[in-house]
């Protein structure tokens, strides 16, 4: 298995925790950039990034967004444009690391950020959206309401990743996504600007979205997009069936790049 080396980098006056993955064999110049979910961080991806980088023989890069993991605390509350702001922040990270040949792989919020980035900037080779959101569905709000019923248990589980930032992070997530102001958040029109190959993955039993959400994303992007519903999986198919997800990504990139 490849190696993962971690460090702090300084981005827009903030300390950002990141990790570089070097596979056992590196056969190309591309970099896989992993973008974590709303309540996650680089460590919550577990072994999936290293395993995928080894399989594709490609370098990897992960980072914790502000307010997550080991990066600096985020003092402000999440607002309606927080995902758009993260896409701009991702741009600063990419420029700081001099990445030129990169593929964005995002989970949930991370996938939304990947989609927004690709719509704004033409320089990514491809994007892999895993359970990405482009609008707020009733299923999304129902899933969040169901999740917060176990908030104490979930916060306790997440503290190993976010320590004293955990409670604030959880509050930001639920308060933003369930707020009246966020209910009409919709980035579907932005998707039409995406030109790079786009793999759109979603679990068949995703508790935060309908299956139509996945297929509609691909339709908005057009012929460069491929939607795949992963049978038997919920919101985190890369955790539930990592081997299958790796296969789908490998097959897609081999055909499209």
N, C-alpha and C positions, 0 to 999 in steps of 0.2 A: 504494500500500500504506500502511496505517496506521502509526502511530509507537509505539515502545515505550520508556518511560522507567523507569529503575531507581533504587532507593534501598534503604537499610537501615531497618528498623523494629525497635522494641524490643518483644518479646513474652515475658512471664514471665521477665524478666531475661536474655533471650537476644537476640542480634542476628540478625535474619532478613533475608536478601536477597530482594527482591521486585521485580516489574516490573508497570507499568500499561500496558495497550494501549489506544490511542485510534484507532478506525477512521476512515477517510476521511469516512464519513457515519455518524453515530450517531442512530438513529431510535427508540431505546427506552431505558428506564432500567435494564434488566437488566445483570448482570455475569456473564461466563463465568469461573469459577475453575478453573484447570488444576492438577491434582494429579499429580505425576510418579511414575515407577516406582521400584522398589527401589534400583536403581543409577543412577538419573537425577537430574536437577535441572531448573530452569526452562529453562536453555539447551539441554538435550538434546531438548526438544520441537522445536527448530529453528524453521522458519518456519510450522509448522502453526497455532499459536495466532493469529498476526497474520492469516494468510490466512482462518481461520475467523471471526475477529471482523469482518474486512472483509466477508465473505460475508453474515454475519448482521446487520451494521451494529450491533454490540453491543460494549460495552467488555469488556476482559479483565483478568485479574489472575493472576499466577504467583508462586510463592515456592519457595525451597529449604528443605526440611525440615532440622532440625538434623543435622549430620554430613554434609550434602550440599552440593555447589556452593560458594557463597560465604558461606553461613550459618555460625554458630559450630560448633565441633567438638562432637560428642556423646561424652561421656566414658564413659557406661554401655554395656553390651552389650545387644543386642536380646533381649527376653524374650518369652514367649508372648503377652503383652498389648500388644505394641508398636504394633500397628495401631489398637487401641482407644484407646491413649494419643494417637496422632496425630489421631484424630477429635476428641478433646477439645481438642487444641492448635489444630486448624483452627477450632474454635469461638472460641477466644481471638482468632485472627487476624480472623475475620469481624466480631466485636464491635468490635475495635480500628479497623477500617476503615469501620464503620457501613454495612456491606452489608445491604440489605434485600430486594432482588430479585436473586437469584443462581441460577445453574445450575452444578452441579458436574460437571466433566469429568475423569475419572481414568483413568490408564493403569496396569494391573497392580496393584501395591500402592496406587497412588493411587486406583484404582477401588474397591478394598476399603475404603479410608478414606471414599470418597464414600458407599458403601453403608452403612457403619457410622454415618456422620453422619446420613444421611437416616432411619435407623432410630431414632436418638436424638432428633433435633430435627425439627420439622415445618415449618421456615421456608424450605427450598430449593424453588424452582419446579420443578426437574427434575434428574435425574442422568443422566449418560452414562457407562456403565461399559465401558471398553475392556480386555478381557482381565483382568477382575477375578477375584480368588480369594476363595472363601468357605470352603474347606476344603483339606486337603492330600491330593492324590491320589497314587497311585503314579507317574502321569505327571509330576506336579510334581517329585517327588524324582529321577526318572530324568532329567528335563530339566536340573535343577541339577547333578547328577553329571556329565552330559555337558558342561555349560558350564565347570565348574571344571577340566576336563582342559586347557583353554586359558587358565588363570587368569593366567599371566604376560602373555600378549598382551592379554587383556581389561583387566587392571589398567593396563597401559601406555596403552591407548586411552582409559580413563576419567580418567586423570590431568589431561587438559586441562580437565575439568570440576571435579574435586574436589581437585586438587593433592595436598598431603600427607595428606589425609583418605582417599585412595582405598583403600589396602591395608586399613585398619581397616574401612571401609564394606563391602568385599567379604567380609572375614572375618565380619563381623556377619551379612551376608545368608546366606551358605552355612552357617555354624554354627547359626544359628537355625532355618532351614527344614529342615535335615537332622537336627536334634536329636530325640531320643526324646520329650522333653517337648513339642515342638511338633507331633508327628505327629497328635495328636487335636484340634488347633485346628480349630474349626468354628463358623461364625457363621450357619448356615442359619436357625436359629430367629429370629434378629434380623431377617431379611429380611421376615418377615410383618408387621412394624411399619411398613414403608415405604409411604407413601400417595401420594407424588408420582409423576408420569410418569417412567418409567425405561427408557432404551434400553440394552440389554445386547448389546454387540458382542464378537465373538471370531473370530480367524482360524481358518480351516478346518484349517490345519496348525500350530496353536499347539503349541509344543514343551513347554509346561508344564501343559497341561490337556487333558482330553477335551472333545469337542463337547457331551457331556451336561452338563458343568459349566455351560456357557452357558444351556442350556435349563432346567436345574434352578433356576438363580438366578431366572429369569423366573417359573417356576411358583410358587416360594416367595413372590415379591412379589405375584403375582396379576394381575388384569386391567389394571392400570396399566402393566405391563411388556411390552416387545416385544423378543424375542431375535432376533438376526440373525447368522448365520454368514457371514463374509466369505471367499468362495472364493479359494483360492490364496495366502492370507496366513498369516503365522506369528504371533508374539507381539506384534508392533508394527504392526498394520495401518494406523495413521495415518501411519507412515513409508513403508510399502510401497505404499499406495494412498491418499494423502491426499485426492485429488479425490473418490473414492468415499465415503470416510468423512465428508467435509464434506457431501456430498449426503445421506447417510443421516441425519446429525444435523439438517440443515436441514429435511428433510422431516418428521422426527419432531417437532421442536419446533413447526413450523408447524401441524401437525395437533392437537397436544396442549395448546398454550398459547394 
